Amino acid sequence: METWSVKNKVAMVTGGTSGMGLETCRALAKAGADLIIVGRNQQKCRKTIDDLRVETGNQKINYLIADLSEMESVRKMAKEFHTKYDKLQLLVNNAGGFFLKRELTTEGLEKTFALNHLGHFLLTNLLLDIIEKSTPVRIINVSSWEHFRARYDRENLQGEKDYAGWDAYNRSKLYNILFTYELARRLKDPKITVNTVHPGWVKTSIGKNNGILAKTVLPLMQLKAIPVDEGAKPCIYLCTSPDVAGVSGKYFDKMVCSPSSDESCNAENARDLWQISEKLCKLQPAMSPRRWQYAG
Ligand SMILES: NC(=O)c1ccc[n+]([C@@H]2O[C@H](COP(=O)([O-])OP(=O)(O)OC[C@H]3O[C@@H](n4cnc5c(N)ncnc54)[C@H](OP(=O)(O)O)[C@@H]3O)[C@@H](O)[C@H]2O)c1
């Protein structure tokens, strides 16, 4: 079995300033990773890396700024990454959000779709050239059990026909799994693995941007939620454990490799979502050595 340790490996975690992302960053920093936290808020990122450096003694903790719901911002950050790093051995696509009301980004995309799915789709594709040169590599996409409630409807990917916050969230988590499986099928090198994880129902800040809901329903719902350090364990397991070396294209319910919904296993849906996402991101197959490039 391949030996795997994150020590000195270049690791990127999106949404590393809060919740399970922060907890995952803490574990990776302690384990000696060369860590990049992706966040949208400069001050929060600065404070997070300062605190983690003091707490863990690891000085190789840095940050890059991106609003993952804005594709232009993702492109800018990926470009900056290319100027600063020549390796990426661990990518954790973790950032996410919940939006009770339908909101559009400045680029006209529905926010849940843009943040939870498209930003990570684009980021991963823009980093594939470096990923391919950095093997062994692990990619982890944080999804949710809630995907079981979602149906794939290509006419309603962004809640164009009808919108309810929970439905949009559940669909976005289905997209995370469809993306994971399709990426696993497309990656030719078995030394690059991609898996997806449901962390459990976890007491984090998710949804707290929704005024009235944040004050009323969420606290009640979170009565049964597990603490953040507990919720981060499955993701940390996928990042660090030698047990999952070589395992790819799988859904983990907490730490157990499990079947995901029938809908998420539909390869036609996955291909369709990939192609639509590619068009929305203006990505197109490129000549070697870069597999994909921005064609906008
Ligand atoms: N909590 C649960 O019960 C649960 C269950 C299943 C799956 N999940 C998934 O777990 C992942 C982490 O969520 P969490 O529960 O830990 O929530 P959280 O505490 O709210 O953390 C979300 C992270 O995403 C970042 N983020 C939000 N919008 C962003 C944007 N536009 N651009 C860049 N970063 C952005 C946040 O940054 P700021 O710090 O700046 O806000 C924060 O660091 C999500 O994918 C979520 O869907 C959560």
The ligand as a Tripos MOL2 file, in Angstrom:
@<TRIPOS>MOLECULE
LIG
   48    52     1     0     0
SMALL
NO_CHARGES

@<TRIPOS>ATOM
      1 N1        -23.0850   21.8830    8.9150 N.am      1 LIG1
      2 C1        -23.6360   20.7790    8.4700 C.2       1 LIG1
      3 O1        -24.4660   20.1610    9.1500 O.2       1 LIG1
      4 C2        -23.2740   20.2260    7.1260 C.ar      1 LIG1
      5 C3        -23.7960   18.9740    6.7710 C.ar      1 LIG1
      6 C4        -23.4260   18.4300    5.5280 C.ar      1 LIG1
      7 C5        -22.5590   19.1230    4.7020 C.ar      1 LIG1
      8 N2        -22.0910   20.3550    5.0810 N.ar      1 LIG1
      9 C6        -21.1700   21.0480    4.1700 C.3       1 LIG1
     10 O2        -19.9670   21.3290    4.8550 O.3       1 LIG1
     11 C7        -19.2870   22.4020    4.1920 C.3       1 LIG1
     12 C8        -18.7620   23.3760    5.2340 C.3       1 LIG1
     13 O3        -19.8470   24.0250    5.8510 O.3       1 LIG1
     14 P1        -19.9300   24.3570    7.4030 P.3       1 LIG1
     15 O4        -21.1210   23.6550    7.9180 O.co2     1 LIG1
     16 O5        -18.6240   24.1640    8.0760 O.co2     1 LIG1
     17 O6        -20.3500   25.9010    7.3300 O.3       1 LIG1
     18 P2        -19.6740   27.2670    7.7940 P.3       1 LIG1
     19 O7        -19.1970   27.2130    9.1930 O.co2     1 LIG1
     20 O8        -20.6720   28.3140    7.4390 O.co2     1 LIG1
     21 O9        -18.4170   27.3950    6.8290 O.3       1 LIG1
     22 C9        -18.5560   27.7060    5.4670 C.3       1 LIG1
     23 C10       -17.2440   28.2300    4.9200 C.3       1 LIG1
     24 O10       -17.4610   28.6080    3.5500 O.3       1 LIG1
     25 C11       -16.9940   29.9390    3.3610 C.3       1 LIG1
     26 N3        -17.7480   30.6440    2.3360 N.ar      1 LIG1
     27 C12       -19.0680   30.9490    2.3240 C.ar      1 LIG1
     28 N4        -19.3790   31.6560    1.2350 N.ar      1 LIG1
     29 C13       -18.2320   31.8070    0.5210 C.ar      1 LIG1
     30 C14       -17.9020   32.4500   -0.6920 C.ar      1 LIG1
     31 N5        -18.8180   33.0830   -1.4180 N.pl3     1 LIG1
     32 N6        -16.6270   32.3840   -1.1180 N.ar      1 LIG1
     33 C15       -15.6740   31.7700   -0.3900 C.ar      1 LIG1
     34 N7        -15.9230   31.1390    0.7750 N.ar      1 LIG1
     35 C16       -17.1840   31.1690    1.2230 C.ar      1 LIG1
     36 C17       -17.2120   30.6030    4.7200 C.3       1 LIG1
     37 O11       -16.4260   31.7810    4.7930 O.3       1 LIG1
     38 P3        -16.6570   32.8960    5.9480 P.3       1 LIG1
     39 O12       -15.8780   32.4090    7.1280 O.co2     1 LIG1
     40 O13       -16.1020   34.1260    5.3280 O.co2     1 LIG1
     41 O14       -18.1300   32.9460    6.2170 O.co2     1 LIG1
     42 C18       -16.7630   29.4970    5.6530 C.3       1 LIG1
     43 O15       -15.3610   29.4730    5.7690 O.3       1 LIG1
     44 C19       -20.3020   22.9950    3.2170 C.3       1 LIG1
     45 O16       -20.0020   22.5360    1.9080 O.3       1 LIG1
     46 C20       -21.6300   22.4070    3.6760 C.3       1 LIG1
     47 O17       -22.5600   22.3020    2.6220 O.3       1 LIG1
     48 C21       -22.4350   20.9240    6.2780 C.ar      1 LIG1
@<TRIPOS>BOND
     1     1     2 1
     2     2     3 2
     3     2     4 1
     4     4     5 ar
     5     4    48 ar
     6     5     6 ar
     7     6     7 ar
     8     7     8 ar
     9     8     9 1
    10     8    48 ar
    11     9    10 1
    12     9    46 1
    13    10    11 1
    14    11    12 1
    15    11    44 1
    16    12    13 1
    17    13    14 1
    18    14    15 2
    19    14    16 1
    20    14    17 1
    21    17    18 1
    22    18    19 2
    23    18    20 1
    24    18    21 1
    25    21    22 1
    26    22    23 1
    27    23    24 1
    28    23    42 1
    29    24    25 1
    30    25    26 1
    31    25    36 1
    32    26    27 ar
    33    26    35 ar
    34    27    28 ar
    35    28    29 ar
    36    29    30 ar
    37    29    35 ar
    38    30    31 1
    39    30    32 ar
    40    32    33 ar
    41    33    34 ar
    42    34    35 ar
    43    36    37 1
    44    36    42 1
    45    37    38 1
    46    38    39 2
    47    38    40 1
    48    38    41 1
    49    42    43 1
    50    44    45 1
    51    44    46 1
    52    46    47 1
@<TRIPOS>SUBSTRUCTURE
     1 LIG1         1 GROUP 0 **** ****
